Amino acid sequence: MSEVVDLTAAQALGRIEAGELSADECFGAYAQAAADDTLNAYLWTAEPGDGSRAAGPDGPLAGLPIAVKDIFCTKGTVTTAGSKILEGYEPPYTATAVAKLEAAGARLLGKTNMDEFAMGSSNENSAYGDVLNPLDHSRVPGGSSGGSAAAVAGGLAPWALGTDTGGSIRQPAALCGIVGLKPTYGAVSRYGMIAFASSLDQCGPLTRDVTDAAVLIRALEGRDSRDSTSVGIDGGVELPSRKDLSGLRFGVARDFSHHAEGVEEGVARAFEATLATVERLGGKLAEVDLPNAHHGLSAYYVIAPAEASANLARFDGVRYGLRVAGDADLGQMYERTRAAGFGAEVKRRIMLGTYALSSGYYDAYYGQAQKVRTKIAQDFAAAFEACDFLVTPTSPTVAFERGARTQDPLAMYLSDYFTVPMSLAGIPAISVPCGLGSPAGGGPELPVGFQIAAPAFAETRLLDAAYALEQAIGFGRPAS
């Protein structure tokens, strides 16, 4: 079994195609590993012999297991979004992203733990307990897709689906030492993803290497008539093969990436070393300006909560999920249900968002934040005229200790400093492990992520560049 779970997804597919490994053996090995989950990465797992959700092993994904963040609706399987308000809820339909993978032959291995309604950067906001970082159980795996990241990094899944609203794929990928890709907004259907912030949410892969990310995004992308914002990726996605970075220009916004508050020394060193590797591979570094990027967090934490306050209004105790009786008073039933069903962070963001949208404050807060968002998108467009890619650290820190930021929301929000601007601009970005760094105050060395961003719908070029860098760095899956 250990030999099977040490394979990347692409390697496992190759073994299955060659007849050296059966799809059932692969699924059984991971189902057993998931059943022995000590990371609290899963909220539901399939039985070792259960392949009923798959169309069959004849598709391009050959019966390979897939872990899916519990924010994706899966017909007949409990979907909670990490919240008590949806405890026990079984959707009557399956999210398009999951359905496409199943149609390609993938089998649902399990539903992964997450920050409630994808609101968090540490996976400490789940109503079902913290997820542990597989490299150090005293530390967080990142969030909100922390369960998916921990499952892949800990050998409990070959790959996983996550969602990224402001960094929720890339940041946990960085903290767990794996690859995380946020595609262009609209590249993958959002139908069946329980909404947090509809203009920002995007589905993407968490994988052990760049090749696996490319394989998965090829199966995921595409237009969906049930999601009016989905357009797919013109021409699809090619598997990466680039050996060097010759002729490519990498933009470095030093006013943004080098002077952010709270960037650990170990992260800065790993980032600078990776810039040197880019040059060694033939890439050119170019100074670019992102004058509004440092306003990204401020704009994001107005826009995202505003959209959340509207999206989460549907959880009222009437149609589905939790209902707390209100003494025959409908308003009281609403209040009691939402008070009992939502956690503290979700309530905080609903209140922030409702305030920002309220009469007399809409223009001052929400309207202003949207103007900043436009400025950030314009900054990226201008930068991409001078370079092919933009690079930053993925997270200002390595994985931090559990409980270290739970009483300081601002410190928690700063975890997304480098990832939020790309989400606001709707462009694709990938995090790849680039080395190790010690946390501030000392402690064991932990993975550092290197973020590469590209113009909209340039996923093939982005994956190619990340692949060349990955081969030069030579990282592997962290030991669990």
Secondary structure, 3 states (H helix, E strand, C coil): CHHHHCCCHHHHHHHHHCCCCCHHHHHHHHHHHHHCCCCCCEEEECCCCCCCCCCCCCCCCCCCEEEEECCECECCECCCCCCHHHCCCCCCCCCHHHHHHHHCCCEEEEEECCCHHHCCCCCCCCCCCCCCECCECCECCCCCCHHHHHHHHCCCCCEEEEEECCCCCHHHHHHHCCEEEECCCCCCCCCCECCCCCCCCEEEEEECCHHHHHHHHHHHCCCCCCCCCCCCCCCCCCCCCCCCCCCCEEEECHHHHCCCCCCCHHHHHHHHHHHHHHHHCCCEEEECCCCCHHHHHHHHHHHHHHHHHHHHHHCCCCCCCCCCCCCCCHHHHHHHHHHHHCCHHHHHHHHHHHHHCCCCCHHHHHHHHHHHHHHHHHHHHHHCCCCCEEEEECCCCCCCECCCCCCCHHHHHHHHCCCHHHHHHCCCEEEEEEEEECCCCCCCCEEEEEEEECCCCCHHHHHHHHHHHHHHHCCCCCCC
